[in-house]
């Protein structure tokens, strides 16, 4: 006791019966006599246990109030009395902005009056409410928040405050929306995926069934997209798919669905095209023609200008006993028919097409088995000097010896191999086998002649093609001048700069380059002059009628003259008659090849030709 007095001293007392510790506030002073001697003291004690508990509760409440959640305290009329720092951060409103106002200042307009009536009813009935509310920040942004509201009553049960805690859940909702979007949409193009397409197609079928109108499903596939993707890489391929989908989106109606099934396959569901099949057919054909024309425009992807076409399959539906699977299968079948008939075409589904699709799938499966079981065999067709009749080269031709169908010509299986990617391993097999066989003939002392190998555009455009050729030549120890690579003009149409570079390197090593089927593709004096080419093969479609068709005769002579001007050799392929031979000879063609001289023969017979050409020689 200082100066004889005690002021505000807290004393903690434990009751003798072991009850709750009490907090007492002590105030007192000493009593003295006249002489100033201390004779006693007067002390007052006040029990402040409840007050201390209230202070502790208030401190705890203050800590909670400034926690992570946004908080609002209102009076019994809903007027805001206090908000915390998190509320200010979340809404953009300062305490001064909202003091004395109701929380309705945050309303976004997303909820109707019924929503708020139900909220208040539950709050007053149960004393609390929680749920998601879309509110609006001060800057106008609408956002979702998880809200919990509680009533605070006094000792008499009268409502004195409302306490609301709020958590901004916009990030979670965006993440959920993104997950849901990706579940039903293609991540590259943003278009509906196969799952959503099935749902939309089922809706379209039900709609047609109810209304009696006819709709259509349009299956669209980029022609030879795999070539571009494999040769120029996935970044270019993805860019092309994005542009492809962008063009289609511009043409689709709001009521219709455009989806990406995967790869370069897209499908359009067109609703209510007409009351009958005839009117629907006319309308969908007009729409499909617009698709085809738009998709054929040049694509400018990164530094490349790319050209492609599309194959389109169409099937109509009226919703009578049809399923989404039926519609997709039929449209897919019609699309493959468009591809089989030369691509860049529109075909409508016919029932007999389904059998053709089954045959194609069987062919693809058999082809994989054939590669494993060595059913592919090389044949060789002699190439003749047109003036001397001597054997100066040969073309290697692949034949498939099917155990049930017999020999199958390349025209039947090469397109399937290109579409499925099997052409890559098949082409490498042919290239290696030809180089190995030619080296064996050289080592046996047989005449050394170049052997021509057909190279698919898919194979040529691969970035590892040059290394593959060099590797095979190194492994077989064949001199490059005894290898000739034949490519069609279409192989040169994508990325001219890289094509030119590859051909220049091949030419520098001594490999011969020939353009096959010349005159049937994108003939251009410009690229002929730029590319490292040795020979032009005049397509047999021109040679067949040179003696009867003046146009073909003129075209053939022009090709020969142009080649001579560019210092290129020419070879006429598919020569079958003496008249054709004489025409080419008089026109200045250098070499010929065809059934007039010899059909393609197995390797063993061609070995005999090399040994004893004079026994096989036709022209003297």
KATAFEN-V865911 format. One record per pair of residues at least 6 apart in sequence whose ideal C-beta (glycine too) atoms are under 6 Angstrom apart, sorted by sequence separation. I is the first residue (numbers start at 1). J is the second residue. D is the distance in Angstrom with one decimal. If there is no record, write none. Layout:
i=[I	I]
j=[J	J]
d=[D	D]
This chain:
i=[32	33	65	74	75	88	123	136	153	154	252	260	261	274	370	401	402	417	442	546	575	14	122	185	186	208	273	298	299	338	385	473	492	545	546	563	609	30	31	72	73	134	151	152	185	229	259	399	400	12	13	31	73	152	228	274	298	338	382	417	119	134	135	248	258	273	317	337	383	503	542	546	560	12	13	30	72	152	184	204	273	383	83	132	133	184	257	382	398	572	11	28	71	150	256	296	334	400	438	542	28	132	133	256	334	380	381	542	11	28	149	256	295	315	334	581	70	255	315	333	337	380	9	26	27	70	148	434	572	575	66	80	130	292	313	378	379	518	538	576	26	65	80	147	315	330	434	518	520	570	575	576	6	7	70	129	314	333	379	513	518	519	570	571	572	573	574	576	24	25	79	80	145	146	313	333	513	514	515	516	538	569	575	597	6	128	313	376	377	431	512	517	24	25	145	146	430	514	519	5	78	110	127	288	311	333	376	377	4	22	23	144	313	507	4	23	108	123	144	312	375	489	22	108	143	311	460	536	560	108	311	483	484	485	486	488	503	504	560	23	106	144	427	480	481	488	493	503	543	560	284	370	455	480	484	486	500	557	460	480	490	500	543	311	398	427	450	452	453	454	455	489	536	547	423	457	488	489	540	108	309	312	313	314	315	450	452	457	535	536	537	538	540	546	309	423	424	492	280	466	537	435	439	543	546	396	418	528	225	251	277	439	466	418	432	436	438	519	431	435	222	221	435	221	438	92	93	91	92	220	367	92	247	219	188	218	217	364	189	363	191	216	215	367	378	396	189	215	243	364	393	200	216	393	394	395	396	215	288	213	214	240	214	240	197	239	450	214	204	236	214	191	192	194	204	191	201	216	191	200	218	189	186	90	76	76	223	222	223	73	74	222	223	73	220	221	72	220	71	219	69	70	218	69	216	217	216	214	215	214	208	209	217	208	219	219	205	217	221	219	205	223	202	201	198	447	446	441	306	304	386	386	397	386	386	383	384	383	381	384	382	382	381	379	391	379	378	380	389	227	231	389	227	231	389	230	227]
j=[38	39	71	80	81	94	129	142	159	160	258	266	267	280	376	407	408	423	448	552	581	21	129	192	193	215	280	305	306	345	392	480	499	552	553	570	616	38	39	80	81	142	159	160	193	237	267	407	408	21	22	40	82	161	237	283	307	347	391	426	129	144	145	258	268	283	327	347	393	513	552	556	570	23	24	41	83	163	195	215	284	394	95	144	145	196	269	394	410	584	24	41	84	163	269	309	347	413	451	555	42	146	147	270	348	394	395	556	26	43	164	271	310	330	349	596	86	271	331	349	353	396	26	43	44	87	165	451	589	592	84	98	148	310	331	396	397	536	556	594	45	84	99	166	334	349	453	537	539	589	594	595	26	27	90	149	334	353	399	533	538	539	590	591	592	593	594	596	45	46	100	101	166	167	334	354	534	535	536	537	559	590	596	618	28	150	335	398	399	453	534	539	47	48	168	169	453	537	542	29	102	134	151	312	335	357	400	401	29	47	48	169	338	532	30	49	134	149	170	338	401	515	49	135	170	338	487	563	587	136	339	511	512	513	514	516	531	532	588	52	135	173	456	509	510	517	522	532	572	589	314	400	485	510	514	516	530	587	491	511	521	531	574	343	430	459	482	484	485	486	487	521	568	579	456	490	521	522	573	142	343	346	347	348	349	484	486	491	569	570	571	572	574	580	344	458	459	527	316	502	573	472	476	580	583	434	456	566	264	290	316	478	505	458	472	476	478	559	472	476	264	264	478	265	482	137	138	137	138	266	413	139	294	267	238	268	269	416	242	416	245	270	270	422	433	451	245	271	299	420	449	257	273	450	451	452	453	273	346	272	273	299	274	301	259	301	512	277	269	301	280	258	259	261	271	259	269	284	260	269	288	260	260	168	159	160	308	308	309	161	162	310	311	163	310	311	164	312	165	313	165	166	314	167	314	315	316	316	317	318	318	319	327	319	331	332	319	331	335	335	322	343	324	324	324	610	610	610	494	495	585	589	600	591	592	591	592	593	593	597	597	598	600	600	613	602	603	606	617	457	461	619	458	462	620	462	461]
d=[5.5	5.3	5.3	5.3	5.7	5.9	4.3	5.2	5.7	5.1	4.8	5.4	5.7	4.1	6.0	5.7	5.4	4.1	5.5	5.5	5.5	5.2	4.8	5.8	4.9	5.1	3.9	5.3	4.3	4.2	4.9	5.7	5.1	4.8	4.6	4.7	5.0	5.1	5.3	5.9	5.2	5.8	5.5	5.8	5.7	3.5	5.2	5.2	4.1	5.8	5.0	4.1	4.5	4.0	5.9	5.8	5.8	4.2	5.4	5.5	5.5	5.3	5.7	5.5	5.3	4.5	5.4	4.5	3.9	5.8	4.7	5.5	5.2	5.9	5.8	4.8	5.4	5.9	5.7	5.3	5.7	5.8	5.4	5.6	5.8	4.1	4.3	5.4	5.6	4.5	4.5	5.7	4.4	4.9	6.0	5.4	4.8	5.8	5.1	5.3	5.7	5.8	4.9	5.1	6.0	4.5	5.0	4.9	5.3	3.4	4.7	5.9	4.5	4.0	4.1	5.9	4.4	5.4	4.7	6.0	5.3	5.8	4.4	6.0	5.1	3.9	4.9	5.2	5.2	4.8	5.3	4.8	4.2	5.7	4.8	5.4	4.8	4.4	5.9	5.5	5.6	5.2	6.0	5.1	6.0	4.3	5.2	5.7	5.0	5.0	3.3	4.9	5.6	5.9	4.7	4.9	5.9	4.6	5.4	5.1	5.9	5.3	5.4	3.9	4.9	5.0	5.1	5.4	4.7	4.6	5.5	5.7	4.7	4.6	3.0	5.8	5.4	4.0	5.3	5.0	5.5	4.5	4.9	5.1	4.4	4.8	3.0	5.9	5.2	5.5	4.8	4.4	5.9	4.8	5.4	5.2	6.0	5.7	6.0	4.5	4.7	3.9	4.8	5.2	5.5	4.9	5.6	5.6	5.6	5.9	5.4	5.2	5.9	3.6	4.1	4.8	4.8	5.7	5.7	6.0	5.2	6.0	4.9	5.4	4.4	3.9	5.7	5.0	5.1	4.1	4.6	5.3	3.9	5.7	4.7	5.2	5.3	4.9	5.2	4.9	4.2	5.2	5.7	4.7	4.4	5.3	5.6	4.4	5.2	5.5	5.7	5.9	5.1	3.7	5.8	4.3	5.9	5.1	4.8	4.6	5.3	6.0	5.6	5.2	5.7	4.1	4.9	4.1	6.0	5.0	5.1	3.1	5.7	4.4	4.8	5.5	5.9	5.2	5.2	4.5	5.9	4.5	5.7	5.0	3.9	4.6	5.0	4.0	4.5	5.1	5.2	4.9	2.5	6.0	3.6	5.1	6.0	5.8	5.6	5.5	5.3	5.3	4.8	5.4	4.8	4.7	5.8	5.9	3.9	5.6	5.8	4.6	5.9	5.2	5.0	4.9	5.8	5.9	5.6	4.2	4.0	5.9	4.6	5.3	5.7	4.8	5.2	5.4	3.4	4.6	6.0	5.7	4.8	5.4	5.9	4.1	5.7	5.5	5.9	5.7	5.7	4.6	5.7	6.0	5.8	5.5	4.1	5.0	5.5	5.8	5.0	4.3	5.7	5.0	5.4	4.4	5.3	5.9	4.8	4.1	5.8	5.4	5.6	5.4	3.9	4.1	5.7	5.7	5.2	5.2	3.8	5.7	4.2	5.4	5.3	5.5	5.4	4.2	4.6	5.7	5.9	5.3	4.3	5.3	4.8	5.6	5.7	5.6	4.6	5.7	4.6	5.9	5.7	5.6	5.5	5.0	4.4	5.3	5.4	4.2	4.3	4.3	5.3	5.6	5.9	5.4	5.2	5.5	5.4	5.2	5.2	3.2	4.7	3.7	3.7	5.4	4.2	4.5	5.4	4.2	5.9	4.4	5.2	4.2	4.8	5.5	4.2	6.0	6.0	5.6	5.2	5.6	4.8	5.9	5.2	5.4	5.2	4.7	5.9	5.4	6.0	5.0	4.2	3.8	4.8	5.9	5.8	4.0	5.8	5.5	2.8	3.9	4.8	5.7	6.0	5.5	5.5]
